[in-house]
Amino acid sequence: MVVEMSEQPSSFENHISYAVAAAHRSVNQRMTTRLKKHGIQIEAWRVMECLDAGGRLTMGALASKALINPPTLSKLVDRMVSDGLVHRQISQSDQREINLLLTHLGRMRMLDIRKDVEEQDGALNGLLETEDGALLLKLLSKITV
């Protein structure tokens, strides 16, 4: 394929990978600011939301769902246990597995934090037209498989 001199290669900003990374950075910075007033990191919020969403999760399942690598999750969970937000429980079906559960304090903090997260989502939706937000969510879910 011959490229004519008048044709300029597209800028890297036109790549989907760049646009997704830039959007992630912007959303991450906004979320960090909002969660800072709660004294919690984004990763801890994701852990709490995952645990509140249902059931008892093993560390492996939680790491996958919360988008955190297992060694980082272990350290984070240790801090969250110390802070009284989660507790570990030996699985009744397999004594080798440890399940994580939100404590009452963790659930109460998470509900308070969720209000700020929902406000953040509302602000993001405000940047988009109503149907664009739903479409964006649908499209992003296709590439996170």
Residue frames as qw, qx, qy, qz and C-alpha x, y, z in Angstrom:
[[0.000, 0.891, 0.455, 0.000, 0.00, 0.00, 0.00],
 [0.424, 0.268, 0.006, 0.865, 1.42, 3.37, -1.00],
 [0.195, -0.793, -0.433, 0.382, 0.77, 6.31, 1.28],
 [0.368, 0.730, 0.165, 0.552, 0.74, 9.65, -0.44],
 [0.404, 0.080, -0.335, 0.847, 2.78, 12.44, 1.10],
 [0.257, -0.406, -0.067, -0.874, -0.30, 14.63, 1.55],
 [0.758, -0.450, -0.398, -0.253, -1.91, 12.05, 3.83],
 [0.077, -0.573, 0.606, -0.547, -0.93, 12.51, 7.44],
 [0.436, -0.151, -0.876, 0.137, -1.00, 9.55, 9.77],
 [0.479, -0.719, -0.330, -0.380, -3.74, 9.86, 12.34],
 [0.096, -0.609, 0.513, -0.597, -2.83, 11.26, 15.71],
 [0.299, -0.021, -0.920, 0.254, -2.61, 8.81, 18.57],
 [0.278, 0.112, 0.476, -0.827, -5.47, 10.69, 20.21],
 [0.653, 0.169, -0.268, -0.688, -7.74, 9.20, 17.55],
 [0.421, 0.094, -0.902, -0.005, -7.07, 5.66, 18.74],
 [0.697, -0.510, -0.339, -0.373, -9.76, 4.00, 20.81],
 [0.764, -0.206, -0.441, 0.424, -7.10, 2.76, 23.23],
 [0.265, 0.156, -0.218, 0.926, -5.96, 6.31, 23.92],
 [0.380, -0.435, -0.182, -0.796, -9.51, 7.65, 24.28],
 [0.787, -0.431, -0.429, -0.105, -10.40, 4.92, 26.77],
 [0.653, -0.120, -0.378, 0.645, -7.19, 5.55, 28.76],
 [0.071, 0.274, -0.074, 0.956, -7.79, 9.31, 28.79],
 [0.572, -0.480, -0.282, -0.602, -11.39, 8.83, 29.92],
 [0.799, -0.322, -0.469, 0.194, -10.24, 6.41, 32.62],
 [0.461, 0.043, -0.313, 0.829, -7.70, 8.91, 33.91],
 [0.189, -0.372, -0.053, -0.907, -10.27, 11.72, 34.05],
 [0.728, -0.448, -0.346, -0.386, -12.89, 9.59, 35.81],
 [0.769, -0.172, -0.462, 0.406, -10.26, 8.17, 38.18],
 [0.264, 0.184, -0.259, 0.911, -9.07, 11.65, 39.19],
 [0.424, -0.412, -0.117, -0.798, -12.63, 12.82, 39.85],
 [0.824, -0.361, -0.412, -0.146, -13.44, 9.70, 41.85],
 [0.633, -0.006, -0.455, 0.626, -10.23, 10.00, 43.87],
 [0.017, -0.301, 0.166, -0.939, -11.18, 13.56, 44.83],
 [0.639, -0.398, -0.207, -0.625, -14.69, 12.54, 45.86],
 [0.871, -0.252, -0.420, 0.040, -13.56, 9.49, 47.84],
 [0.432, 0.301, -0.457, 0.717, -10.75, 11.34, 49.59],
 [0.344, -0.455, 0.197, -0.797, -13.26, 13.06, 51.88],
 [0.904, -0.277, -0.105, -0.308, -14.33, 9.58, 53.02],
 [0.334, -0.660, 0.672, -0.039, -10.71, 8.57, 53.62],
 [0.816, 0.076, 0.573, -0.013, -10.99, 5.71, 51.16],
 [0.085, -0.389, 0.665, 0.632, -9.28, 4.69, 47.95],
 [0.642, 0.265, -0.317, -0.645, -11.07, 3.75, 44.73],
 [0.458, 0.165, -0.872, -0.057, -9.93, 0.15, 45.08],
 [0.040, 0.092, 0.817, -0.567, -11.43, -0.09, 48.58],
 [0.522, 0.269, 0.152, -0.795, -14.70, 1.34, 47.28],
 [0.620, 0.252, -0.596, -0.443, -14.77, -1.30, 44.51],
 [0.259, 0.057, -0.933, 0.242, -14.13, -4.03, 47.08],
 [0.243, 0.185, 0.615, -0.727, -16.97, -2.76, 49.26],
 [0.602, 0.301, -0.127, -0.729, -19.35, -2.54, 46.30],
 [0.518, 0.212, -0.799, -0.220, -18.43, -6.05, 45.17],
 [0.126, -0.044, -0.900, 0.415, -19.04, -7.44, 48.63],
 [0.366, 0.258, 0.409, -0.795, -22.32, -5.57, 48.98],
 [0.517, 0.256, -0.465, -0.671, -23.49, -6.83, 45.57],
 [0.904, -0.094, -0.066, -0.411, -23.97, -10.25, 46.96],
 [0.974, 0.002, -0.220, 0.056, -22.68, -13.34, 48.48],
 [0.622, -0.659, 0.347, 0.239, -19.45, -14.38, 49.97],
 [0.657, 0.714, -0.239, 0.033, -16.52, -13.89, 47.67],
 [0.867, -0.228, 0.055, 0.440, -13.18, -15.63, 47.87],
 [0.262, -0.708, 0.234, 0.613, -10.07, -13.51, 47.50],
 [0.347, -0.030, 0.703, 0.619, -9.56, -14.80, 43.95],
 [0.157, 0.665, 0.685, 0.251, -13.10, -14.01, 42.85],
 [0.147, -0.910, -0.222, 0.319, -12.95, -10.61, 44.52],
 [0.364, -0.478, 0.393, 0.696, -9.60, -9.75, 42.90],
 [0.274, 0.244, 0.726, 0.582, -11.06, -10.48, 39.49],
 [0.004, 0.780, 0.610, 0.139, -14.31, -8.64, 40.06],
 [0.250, -0.902, -0.125, 0.329, -12.74, -5.59, 41.75],
 [0.604, 0.747, -0.073, 0.269, -10.01, -5.29, 39.09],
 [0.285, -0.832, 0.456, -0.139, -7.17, -5.62, 41.60],
 [0.625, 0.347, -0.695, 0.079, -4.21, -7.98, 41.40],
 [0.801, -0.410, -0.435, -0.018, -4.20, -10.55, 44.22],
 [0.590, -0.091, -0.398, 0.697, -1.10, -9.32, 46.15],
 [0.033, -0.272, 0.048, -0.960, -2.43, -5.76, 46.18],
 [0.619, -0.447, -0.369, -0.531, -5.85, -7.01, 47.24],
 [0.738, -0.286, -0.538, 0.289, -4.36, -8.93, 50.16],
 [0.341, -0.010, -0.302, 0.890, -2.69, -5.79, 51.52],
 [0.278, -0.310, -0.165, -0.894, -5.81, -3.72, 50.95],
 [0.707, -0.420, -0.493, -0.285, -8.03, -6.27, 52.69],
 [0.601, -0.186, -0.521, 0.576, -5.62, -6.36, 55.65],
 [0.066, 0.083, -0.160, 0.981, -6.08, -2.58, 56.01],
 [0.492, -0.315, -0.329, -0.742, -9.83, -2.85, 55.59],
 [0.710, -0.351, -0.605, 0.074, -10.00, -5.56, 58.27],
 [0.429, -0.122, -0.412, 0.795, -7.95, -3.34, 60.60],
 [0.139, -0.117, -0.026, -0.983, -10.32, -0.44, 59.87],
 [0.325, 0.236, 0.764, -0.506, -13.32, -2.65, 60.69],
 [0.478, 0.370, -0.212, -0.767, -14.83, -2.42, 57.20],
 [0.801, 0.172, -0.483, -0.309, -14.63, -6.11, 56.23],
 [0.565, -0.468, 0.652, -0.192, -14.03, -9.40, 57.98],
 [0.375, 0.321, -0.834, -0.247, -12.73, -12.73, 56.85],
 [0.783, -0.132, 0.401, -0.456, -14.70, -15.91, 57.32],
 [0.195, -0.229, 0.929, 0.216, -13.68, -19.49, 56.61],
 [0.561, 0.083, -0.472, -0.675, -15.86, -20.93, 53.87],
 [0.712, -0.141, 0.533, -0.436, -18.32, -23.50, 55.11],
 [0.910, 0.369, 0.006, -0.189, -18.11, -25.45, 51.85],
 [0.813, 0.347, -0.247, 0.397, -14.30, -25.52, 51.66],
 [0.610, -0.742, -0.089, 0.264, -12.24, -24.94, 54.80],
 [0.642, -0.063, 0.204, 0.736, -9.27, -23.87, 52.64],
 [0.173, 0.578, 0.345, 0.718, -11.14, -20.86, 51.27],
 [0.157, -0.397, -0.422, 0.800, -11.60, -17.54, 53.00],
 [0.101, 0.733, 0.551, 0.385, -14.69, -15.48, 52.24],
 [0.178, -0.013, -0.198, 0.964, -14.84, -11.75, 52.75],
 [0.126, -0.731, -0.659, -0.124, -17.89, -9.95, 54.08],
 [0.011, 0.588, -0.059, 0.806, -18.70, -6.33, 54.81],
 [0.222, -0.270, -0.713, 0.607, -19.09, -5.49, 58.46],
 [0.005, -0.830, -0.546, 0.110, -21.98, -3.33, 59.65],
 [0.205, -0.755, 0.098, 0.615, -19.59, -0.36, 59.74],
 [0.282, -0.146, 0.666, 0.675, -18.39, -1.20, 56.23],
 [0.142, 0.565, 0.760, 0.290, -21.94, -1.33, 54.92],
 [0.085, -0.886, -0.339, 0.303, -22.83, 2.00, 56.54],
 [0.245, -0.607, 0.328, 0.680, -19.69, 3.67, 55.15],
 [0.280, 0.092, 0.764, 0.574, -20.31, 2.16, 51.73],
 [0.121, 0.746, 0.652, 0.063, -23.87, 3.52, 51.62],
 [0.133, -0.876, -0.052, 0.462, -22.54, 6.99, 52.42],
 [0.293, -0.402, 0.576, 0.649, -19.79, 6.67, 49.81],
 [0.341, 0.378, 0.795, 0.329, -22.25, 5.37, 47.23],
 [0.144, 0.885, 0.363, -0.256, -24.10, 8.70, 47.36],
 [0.096, -0.766, 0.343, 0.535, -20.96, 10.47, 46.14],
 [0.327, -0.100, 0.820, 0.459, -20.33, 7.83, 43.51],
 [0.303, 0.629, 0.712, 0.080, -23.88, 8.19, 42.21],
 [0.063, 0.913, 0.073, -0.397, -23.41, 11.98, 42.08],
 [0.226, -0.523, 0.609, 0.552, -20.23, 11.42, 40.07],
 [0.334, 0.241, 0.851, 0.327, -22.07, 9.12, 37.68],
 [0.213, 0.829, 0.489, -0.170, -24.79, 11.75, 37.36],
 [0.052, -0.820, 0.231, 0.521, -22.19, 14.37, 36.50],
 [0.271, -0.232, 0.785, 0.506, -20.70, 12.07, 33.86],
 [0.298, 0.520, 0.789, 0.134, -24.16, 11.37, 32.42],
 [0.100, 0.880, 0.228, -0.404, -24.70, 15.13, 32.33],
 [0.135, -0.581, 0.514, 0.616, -21.78, 15.41, 29.94],
 [0.083, 0.037, 0.891, 0.445, -23.50, 12.96, 27.62],
 [0.565, -0.091, -0.233, -0.786, -26.91, 12.91, 26.07],
 [0.736, -0.223, 0.430, -0.473, -29.24, 10.51, 27.87],
 [0.966, 0.226, 0.041, -0.117, -29.06, 7.72, 25.31],
 [0.489, 0.678, -0.503, 0.219, -25.29, 8.20, 24.91],
 [0.337, -0.545, 0.658, -0.396, -24.64, 7.15, 28.52],
 [0.873, 0.001, 0.411, -0.263, -26.48, 3.88, 28.04],
 [0.818, 0.557, -0.140, 0.026, -24.74, 3.29, 24.72],
 [0.164, 0.732, -0.599, 0.281, -21.32, 4.03, 26.24],
 [0.586, -0.366, 0.639, -0.337, -21.93, 1.54, 29.03],
 [0.923, 0.255, 0.238, -0.163, -23.05, -1.08, 26.50],
 [0.649, 0.686, -0.303, 0.126, -20.01, -0.49, 24.26],
 [0.068, -0.679, 0.658, -0.316, -17.52, -0.54, 27.13],
 [0.767, -0.212, 0.533, -0.286, -18.99, -3.79, 28.43],
 [0.900, 0.431, -0.019, -0.063, -18.28, -5.37, 25.03],
 [0.532, 0.652, -0.455, 0.291, -14.56, -4.68, 25.31],
 [0.302, -0.588, 0.612, -0.434, -14.17, -5.76, 28.92],
 [0.964, -0.020, -0.083, -0.253, -14.93, -9.39, 28.16]]
